[in-house]
Amino acid sequence: MNSADLVSKRFDELQVCVIIPTYNNHLTLAGVINDVSVYSNHIIVVNDGSTDDTEVIVKTFPAVQFISYPQNIGKGWALRQAFAYAMKKGYQYAITIDSDGQHFAKDIPAFLDKLENVRDAIIIGSRNMNQAAVPGKSSFGHKFSNFWFWVETGIHCPDTQSGFRLYPLYLLQGLKFHTAKYEFEIEVIVRASWRGVHMDSVPVTVYYAPKETRVSHFRPVTDFSRVGVLNAFLVIIAFVWIKPRDFFLNLLKKKGRKKIIASLYNPNDSDEVKALSIAFGVFMGIVPIWGFQLMVAIFLSIIFKLNKALVVFSAHISIPPMIPVIIFLSYKAGERWMGDRVTAMEFNANIFGTIGAHLEQYIYGSLTLAVVASLTVGLVTYALLKILKKSPAAL
């Protein structure tokens, strides 16, 4: 049995298929199918409304499973249709490869090698983006996408834009997607990461045809705009919901609590940085930017090189049971700034409904409370750290 036959057998054993989405790539499609056929006969081609000879070409390969629809919708939609079809056919994993000849089928065995060691991950083919042939827009898009993926998930991924991937289809079941074009390949890995699906990579070869012969359906202005809107949407979800959710889930786990304690005693940070991180977190937890406090806190903690774990932990001073107390104390602190326009507030169930009517007093007071509370907590933390350092037994 030769090496290609061995690879084909592994496709059967691992229940893997190869998905080739295509739109008007008749010059390269047959070559891609031929190359993939060397390694597997589990091939699914998705014709995303092509107007060329795509259907004729695919029909010359009787073993290829074919999905076709008349209107061009986008690569993301093609992949989503293929994923659903593959799951119905009993496949557990799918390798996606572009039909424009950019990827090389010879790299397919590397995905299977990785899969045999890592079963619960999206495996992305990491391209060498430093070669001279890489177009400038691709190089920029690569860096841009990697950065925002890290912001949204906290994961460093070497190539978030590569279309050469292996997906664990069974781990994507139930996820809801809202994109249908190129940006889907960003949305799917972000949402999968939020669910707990791991990210891994393998190095792959990439070929960029000369500019005069290169066929690309990527529209820089329109598609970059779509990606930008998607990232804005995902960042808001990440900081308003995903990161707070993960924080509380981790805090409930023994491992999560140990992480917070480890951050407090992290020898790589000075006592000043730790105290400042906690003080800053308290400040951000009180300032009146409800819904965006954690997002801004994490962003600024990165900029100012603070201890992010401690900032996030202390920013949760504004957890639901504490919110009425914070609002009431903000009103009380704001009394000093209002002069004869002051409103004496009582602590009762209607305190939330009074913010709109007394917004100025609330804003002045919340900023005052944020400064006073953060300075107090920061100084107390700093003093305790110094005391504990002098008394090792207390640790």
Summary of the structure (lengths in Angstrom):
residues: 395
radius of gyration: 26.9
end to end distance: 62.6
largest distance: 92.1
contacts: 1238
relative contact order: 0.08
helix: 57%
strand: 10%
